[in-house]
Structure formats: structure tokens, C-alpha cells
Amino acid sequence: MLELQYHNEDLEKDKTSQNCLGRGMEQVAKKLGVAHEEIQRLTDELQVKEKEQCKLGKLWFQMTISDHALTVLISSQGGT
């Protein structure tokens, strides 16, 4: 009878350990999901900023070309 009681106690301890482990894994999975969402949000934000920077770079290049063309045009007008 005493052996059966010890066996039941061992089973209860195992169930408690498994429940704790299961809850711990659920918490880790939730944290991992939150981290994944944050990484995705930051990645999206970075891509938007990269596109904006690319547009600004193109505008700067176009302005530089226009400025150079205007300078050449003015100098050719003045030299004639």
C-alpha cells in the first residue's frame, strides 16, 4: 500500500513538472511570437525609410545634373 502511495506521489510530481514545463513553453512561444512581430514591424519600417532615401538620392542627383546643365548654359551664354 505504501509503495502505491509513493508511486502516486511520483506521478503527481511528474504531472506538476509537465504542467510547469508546458506553461513555460507557452510563455516562450508567446514571447517568440511578439519578437517576430516586432522584427517584422522594424523590417517594414526600414524598407520604407530605404525607399524614401532612394527617392531623395534620385532627386539630389537630378538637381545636381540640372544645376550643372544650368551652369553650362549660363557660361555658354556669357561666353558668346
C-alpha positions in Angstrom: 0.0 0.0 0.0 2.8 2.4 0.9 4.6 1.6 -2.4 1.4 2.6 -4.3 1.2 5.9 -2.4 4.8 6.7 -3.3 4.1 5.8 -6.9 1.0 8.1 -7.0 3.1 10.9 -5.4 5.7 10.4 -8.1 3.1 10.6 -10.8 1.7 13.8 -9.3 5.2 15.3 -9.2 5.7 14.3 -12.9 2.3 15.8 -13.8 3.2 19.1 -12.0 6.6 19.2 -13.7 5.0 18.6 -17.1 2.4 21.3 -16.4 5.1 23.8 -15.4 7.1 22.9 -18.5 4.1 23.2 -20.7 3.3 26.7 -19.3 6.9 27.7 -19.7 6.9 26.6 -23.3 3.7 28.5 -23.9 5.2 31.7 -22.5 8.3 31.2 -24.6 6.2 30.7 -27.7 4.2 33.9 -27.0 7.4 35.9 -26.4 8.8 34.5 -29.6 5.7 35.5 -31.5 5.9 39.0 -30.1 9.6 39.2 -31.0 8.8 38.0 -34.5 6.1 40.7 -34.9 8.5 43.4 -33.7 11.2 42.2 -36.1 8.6 42.3 -39.0 7.5 45.8 -37.9 11.1 47.1 -37.8 11.9 45.4 -41.1 8.9 47.1 -42.8 9.8 50.5 -41.2 13.4 50.1 -42.5 12.2 49.3 -46.0 10.0 52.4 -46.0 13.0 54.5 -44.9 15.2 52.9 -47.6 12.7 53.7 -50.3 12.5 57.3 -49.0 16.3 57.6 -49.0 16.5 56.2 -52.5 13.9 58.8 -53.7 15.9 61.6 -52.1 19.1 60.3 -53.6 17.5 60.3 -57.1 16.1 63.9 -56.5 19.6 65.0 -55.4 21.2 63.5 -58.5 18.6 65.2 -60.7 19.1 68.5 -59.0 22.9 68.2 -59.4 22.5 67.4 -63.1 20.1 70.3 -63.6 22.4 72.6 -61.7 25.3 71.6 -63.8 23.3 71.9 -67.1 22.2 75.4 -66.0 25.8 76.4 -65.2 27.0 75.2 -68.6 24.1 77.0 -70.3 24.8 80.3 -68.4 28.6 80.1 -69.1 28.0 79.4 -72.8 25.6 82.3 -73.0 28.1 84.6 -71.3 30.9 83.5 -73.5 29.1 84.3 -76.7 
